[in-house]
Each structure stands twice: as C-alpha cells, then as structure tokens.
Amino acid sequence: MDCSRKDSGRFSAVYLRLAAAALACGLSLAVGPLAARQSAAGTRSDSGAPEFKRLAGKLAADRAEEVEDPEAMEEQALEILDREALGFLNMAAPDLDMLNQRLAVFVTHEPPIGEGYRAFKLGGEPAVFALLADFGEGGPSAVRVYAGLPGKLALAGRVDHYAQKDFIDDYMELVPVPGPAALFVTVAGRTDDFKTGVFTAWHYDGSRVEQVWASDILEQSSYEANAGGFELDYCAEPDPVDEHTCHQMRHERYAWRGGAWKQAESAP
C-alpha cells in the first residue's frame, strides 16, 4: 500500500483497520519520508535523553562544587549525543534543522542558561559537521567533529579540556568560518556585561582537529564570520581605572590562506 498517496483526503476502511492495529501494537504508520524520519528520530532521542540528563546534571553539579569531573562521565554523555547526531547525519538527506530540534530534547534546565546542544555544518569536501555541547551553567563544554563519506560519517575529532589541556570550556559558542576548509572558532567565557572572552580557531585537516590560533582575553569584543574570514573587534587599550572606558578599539580579520590561518587585517 502507498501510504504517501492522497486520494481526495479519504482513507480506505482497510487502511483505518491497519492503522488501528498498528497503534494498538505501539507502532506508527508515518505518512511520507519526512514523517518516517521524525518518528525514528523521536525514538532515538527519547531513549537516550533520561540517562543523558542524569549525566549532564551530575557534571554541572560537580563543577559547581569544584569536584573534579571524571573524563569517563563526560565522554559517556557525549557518546549519547554522538549516536543521536550521527543517526541524523548519516541519513540519505540529513536535515540539520531537524537534528537541532531533536537535540533540544536533551536540555535539562528551563530556562537553559549556559546549556545547549547544537550541530553545525563546516566547510570541506565531503562536508564536515561539528556538535557543540554546553552542559549548563558552570558545567563543562565540548565540541565533537564528524567526518567521512556521505552516509558513513563518524566521530573524527574532539575539542575538550581533556584533549586540549589549556582549553577554556565555560559558556562556549561555536562559529563556523565559511570556505573550502573545515574551520570554526570557539568563543568562551563571555559571561560579563563587557563581553569579555577568549577566541580560538580550529581546523580539521582530514585526520585530526588542530588549534591554529588563540587570542588573549579580550574585552568589549564582537565578532562575525563571513566569506572574507573571521572579523573581530575588541578593546585593545582598556582604561586601568574606569572599566567602562576604552582608549582604543581594534579591528582584526583572519582568513585561511595557503593552507594556514593568517591575519589579513589589523587596524584601530
């Protein structure tokens, strides 16, 4: 039976009996491929969400109490997100918006201050994807990178404070940098009114994720990623007495050129 065919909005008695039987068995007769993907995705997400929320809550609570969070617990939580993300990304026609809707199921706080789970498409051929995981206010953050042939993507790299010992992982944002290379910038620590933060650029070279640039702690910062690269404005000369005063703002632009991350512009 072609369940996706519409015939004047009417269903046959046979279909109705089949639907009733399927519902009685806990099944779903999804109409069309989109509904089928949504149904399968819902089953995957909901099955792992309770355990993930338990782990995420423990990670955030331990960090708040200055208890050293074990790598095994964080990795266990991230592996649940890996399964969810790769289940979507390895579909015939991966839908990033739908994946991010499903990742919202894993949020444990309302409102989700400092917490969020979101996937991004990076550059590269074939395409590379990244997943940002913020485990809540005061909790750790991490990035997972997925790469491979279409339909066969797998975990290919990670950014966290276990893999990169000096990595600042609180209140993190991820900014994909457009272009042919798999590049992204992480922004961490922007929790005050002065938009103070640390910026770090990362490149996936086909086998591993490497840090290609990191800023100092910058105040009064704003940023944008576009076709020209990554643009950053910040206070280069803050007043030592009046924290609201900046004696000089600086504009910088970085771009991927000749296989390397380079500063393309710097001016007050």
Secondary structure as UniProt FT lines:
FT   TURN            3..4
FT   TURN            8..9
FT   HELIX           13..24
FT   TURN            25..26
FT   HELIX           32..64
FT   TURN            65..66
FT   HELIX           71..89
FT   HELIX           96..103
FT   HELIX           104..106
FT   TURN            113..114
FT   STRAND          115..121
FT   TURN            124..127
FT   STRAND          129..135
FT   TURN            137..138
FT   STRAND          141..147
FT   TURN            150..151
FT   STRAND          154..159
FT   TURN            161..163
FT   TURN            165..166
FT   STRAND          173..177
FT   STRAND          182..188
FT   TURN            193..194
FT   STRAND          197..204
FT   STRAND          209..214
FT   STRAND          218..226
FT   TURN            227..228
FT   STRAND          229..238
FT   TURN            243..244
FT   STRAND          246..257
FT   TURN            258..259
FT   STRAND          260..267
//
